[in-house]
Amino acid sequence: MQQNRDLLHKDNMLIANSTKVRYNPMVIQSGSGSRLKDDKGRSYLDFGGNWALANLGYDNKNVQAAIQKQLENTSYAGIVSSINEPALLLAEKLVQLMPGDFHKKAWFGLSGSDAAEAAQRMVLASSGKSRILSFVGAMHGTNDTGMGLSGLPGAGGVKYGSHVIKAPFPDPYRSPFPGDSLGLADRCTSFIEDYLFKTICPPSDIAAVFVETVQSDSGDVVPPDNFMPLLRKLCDEHNILLVIDDIKIGLGRTGRMFSYEHYGIEADLILLGKSLGGGLPLSAVVGRADVLDSGFAGFTTSGNAACCIAGFETLNEIERLNLVEHSAIAGKYLGDKLASTLGDYEIVGDIRGRALIQGIDLVQDKISKLPNRQAASSIVYRCWELGLLLYYVGNSGNVLEITPPLVLTADEIDEGTSILDQAFNDYMDGKIDQAKVAEFSGWFV
Ligand SMILES: Cc1ncc(COP(=O)(O)O)c(C=O)c1O
């Protein structure tokens, strides 16, 4: 395939490798709806949404217009030492949207990682406690705090955060308690309560539990339905705050505005980011005012007016375009289509997800369930050659992840699934050039 050698060479020479997680040599030139164009004018259907960033697609006119209008006034209005109206509009909208009848406020930052760090600082300051509980397989960011809160085997996720206790996450396909999958959620929460709390980690030390309701980077793991209610109960009984990380799957992706709404529970804090800024860098922590009023966590650019108006307009567009409902319907169609098209391949162990986050767990064979990372990297690369973008994730780097823009249509689902089918066929027939695939190591090395 023809590539722009000049840009690839410059990328090699000029851009820090520490920022790179590459699956193919994609050069992005422009985007529209759920499609991206490269510098050669070649069009790609995007099943990855730039890591769940592009929920509204790549050219939402109302968000663009709102940003432009704000830039004509000023882009330099932060909230650290002054007030700007876009930040207030966004905060008001977010506290209205968040379920729960208690006094809420919003904190603003620029990336998911800084939201996780701010949340950690604020829960420690407000509770006066010293430790946090999170889960094996969790992803909460790539700064040192985020990595400390995370439980990923790759990406340095276990190097930091000696104050963070990691508990087993109830993965129904690869259970942390093999042979005991009945009552898996209870096994995990009682491991915390009856074992961790009674040995190395008294609950009185724990300020908060950080959790994703679908663990995406560990392989799109959907816990049993009773897990989140059990976790909420455990937090209530031990006076621990529940922090839901909805950075990747919040704002409609799971078919609800916030992912934990599936379980009829309340969160104390929600972390938001990625798609919130409609393409601009923006993150938020929303929740209990007494917690958000504790300690200090701010940047000079926090809550700047351009990003906040983009966030406000993004939320308006989610409502105007009915994207939460659309996500539920399109996600069901996508899940069914993936199962009927790909489910019979011997290398497909499991297909799982919630609405527009889906994972395809690739294995050596359906009996052994041994992770098949080579299949994942090969199929992702081949899909790019065939005009479909997606990534692979997972504790073993073997899960194809699908997190498309929420504006994805049924026709696009058919198109993308048939490209995946072709790539699976090519992999099974040994037709994918492994030398080319080997140039791209993905996320988990
Ligand atoms: C669930 C979750 N939390 C936090 C983060 C960190 O967000 P960011 O990369 O914007 O710092 C990510 C990023 O992938 C994520 O998926």
The ligand as a Gaussian input file, in Angstrom:
#p B3LYP/6-31G(d) Opt

LIG

0 1
 C      -11.126000       4.367000      31.580000
 C      -10.019000       5.338000      31.328000
 N       -9.654000       6.198000      32.304000
 C       -8.680000       7.107000      32.117000
 C       -8.004000       7.196000      30.931000
 C       -6.929000       8.238000      30.741000
 O       -7.394000       9.215000      29.871000
 P       -6.358000      10.158000      29.084000
 O       -5.643000       9.284000      28.111000
 O       -7.226000      11.190000      28.433000
 O       -5.445000      10.766000      30.081000
 C       -8.314000       6.328000      29.898000
 C       -7.570000       6.383000      28.626000
 O       -7.572000       5.509000      27.818000
 C       -9.359000       5.382000      30.096000
 O       -9.707000       4.527000      29.140000

